[in-house]
Amino acid sequence: MNLNKLKKCIARYKSFLQSEKNDRFLYVWESLNYFQDNWKTEASDLAEMYDRSLNNTTSRRQWKKEDFFPKEMMLKFIKTEPEYVRLAFRDLFNEDKSLSGRVDRFGYYCEELLKIYLEKNPKGKENDHYHTPEFIMLYVAYRFPEKYTLYDSKSFNYFLEDVEAKNVLAGHDLGRYAKLTKTVNTFLQKDEEIISLIKNRLEDKHYQGINFLSVYEMMLLNKY
C-alpha cells in the first residue's frame, strides 16, 4: 500500500466531513445504534429481537431494496427454524474462529434454511436467501463495531486501486479486508481534526462509541 496515496484518500475524506453533505452515510451510524441496543442472540423471542435490531428511522436500504430482501427472509427462517438460526448466529459471532470461515458457514446455513423453508412451504416462490458476504458482514460489523466495519466489495476494490495495493481482489478475502481496515482506522484515529469532525455530526440517535464506520465512509467515497 502506497502511504502517500492513502494520505490523499484520508484528505479527501476530511474534505467530505467538512462539506455540507457530510451526513450522506449517517444512516449506518443509526443502524449500528439500533443493533447495539437490541441484539441478544439468546433472546426468547428471536424474531422480535431481530426485527428491532435491524431498524432505522431514515433508511432501510441496507436490508430492503429492489430484488434484495435479506431481513424478510431471515424473519421467515426464524419462524420456521428459530434454533437453527440461533445456532448460525452463535457461530458467526464466535471470535475464536476465522472471520472468512464464519461468513462462509453462515452463507451455508442460509442455503440450508432456504431448503427447509421451501420444504415446509411448498407453495413458496422464494429462491434466494439474499445473504451475500456483504450482508453477513453487516451482522459482524454491527456486533463488533470496535473491530470490524461494513463491507462493500466494489468500493473496497476501488480503494485498493487508489492506494496501489498489490493483488486487487477477484473474490472476497475478508481476512485481508479486516487487516487493511484496521490499518486505515489507525491512521484515522491519529487525526484529531477528523475525529472532531466525525463526532460533531452525530446526534443522540447515532452510535457514539468506538467503531470502524469512518473507514467504511471513507471507502464509500470511492464508489459515489
N, C-alpha and C positions, 0 to 999 in steps of 0.2 A: 504494500500500500504506500502510495506517494504522500508523504506528510504535507507537502505544500498544497497538493490537490485537496487533501482533507481539510486543511485550514480554509481553503476557498469555499468548500461546502458549508463549513461552520459559519463563515462570514455571511454567506447567502441566507442561512437560517436566522442569523441575528437580524439581518435586514427585514426578513419576513416578520419576525417578532416585533419589530419597530414600526411595521406598516399598519394601516387601518384594517387589513384583512387577517390580522393575526389570530382571529377566532375561528378560522376555517375548519380546524380539526379538533376544536374543543369538545365536540360531542363524545369523543373517545374518553376524555377525562371524566365526563359524567357517567358514561357506561361503566368505567372502572370503579367509580364510587358506588354505583348500584351493586355491582358484583361483590365488592369487598364487604358491603353492609349486609348482604343477604345470603351469600353462598355458605352452605353447610352440607357436605356430602352425605352425612348420616341423618339428615332431616327426615322426620317420619313421613311427611308429605313431600315427596321428592318433586312431584310435578309443580306444586305451588311454589316451592323454593326456587326451582329452576326458572319458572316464569318470572318471578320477582327479580332474580339475579340478572337476567338479560332484559334490561329496561332502559328507557331514555325518554326525556320529555321533548326532545327536538328532532331526533333522527333515529330510524330503525334500519338504516341502510346496511348495517353490519350483518344483520340476520334476516333481512327481508327486502328483496328487490326482484326484478324480472327474472323468472326461472331460477330463483335461489331462495330456498325456504328451510334452512337448517334448524332453526328454532322450532318451527311447526313439526318437522319430522321427529326431532328429539322428544317433544312432548307426546307424540304418538307412540314412540318407543317406550317411554316411561309408563304410559298407560298399559302397554302390552306386556313388558318385561321390566318392571322397576328395579328388581335386584340385579339383573344382568347389567342394566345401565349404571347402577351404583358401583358395581364391580369395575366397569370400564373406567369410570372417573377415579376410583381409588388407584388404579394402575397408572392412569395418566398423570396423577399428581404425586406419584411416588418418586421423590427426588433421588432415591438410591439407584435408580435405573437411568439409562441414557435417554436424552431428550428425543433423538431420532427414533429410537426403538419404541418409546412410549407413544409418540404420534402415529407411527406406522401401525402399532397394535390397536390404537383407538379407531383408526380407519377400518381395520379388520372387524373389530367389534360392531361397528356401524353396518358393515356389509351383512354380518350375521343377523343383526337386529332387523334389518330390512327384510331378510328372508323369512324370519319368524313372523314379522308383522304381516307379510303378504300371505303366509300360510294360514294365519288366523283371520285374515280379512281378504278372502279370495276375490272379492269384487273391487278391491282397491286398485287404483291406477298409478300409484306411486312407483317410480322406477329409479329413484335416486335418493340417497340419504343426505347429500349436499355437504357432507363433512370433508372438505378439502383440507390439505395440510395447513393452509392459511387460516381456515376457520377453527381447526383444532387448536392452533397456536393461540387463538383468541382466549380459549379457556385457560391455557397455561399462563399466558401473559397477564391475564386479569387475576389469576390465583396467586401468582408470584411476581408482582409488578416491580419489586426491587431487584429482580434478577433477569427478567425477560421482557421483550417488547412485542408488539403486534407484528405480524409478518405479512408483507406484500411482496410476492416473488418478483414482480415486474419492476417495482421501484427499487428493490434490493439489487437487482442486476444492473439497473441504470447507475446506481450508486457505485457498484464495483467498477464499472467502466469509468466513472468520473474520477475515482481515486486511483485509477490504474492498478487495480488489484490483479493478481495473477489468477488465471483459470476462472473466468466468469462462468457461473453455474449453468449447466444444461438442465439439471433437475433440482430437486430440493435437498439441500445439505444444511439441515437445521443446527447441527453441531457447529459448523462454521459460522452460521448466522449468529448464534448465541455468542460465540467468541468475539466476532467482529463488532457486534453491537455493544458488547461490554467495553471494548476498547474505545469506541466512539463516545460512549457515555462518560468515560473517564475524562476525556477532553472537554466535553460539555460542562461537566461538574466543576472543572477548574476555572471556568469563565464566569466570574461573579456577575457581570452585566447580563449574560444570558440567563442565569438563574433568577436574577431580579425581574427580568422581562417576562419570564415564564410565570412566575408567581403573581405578578401584578395583573395578569389576565384572569386569574381564577376567581370563581365565585363560590359560595357555600356548597352548591350542588356538584362541584368538581372535586375530584380526589386531590388531597393536599399532601399526601405522604410521599416518601421517596419512591421514585419509579423511573422506568425507561421510556415513557411515552414521548419525551422530547426527541429521542433518537428516531422513533417512528415518524414523527412530524418532519424531521429533517430529511429523511429518506423519501417521504411522500412528495417533497418539493421537486424530486427528480421525475415525478410522474405527471404532476399537474402544471 
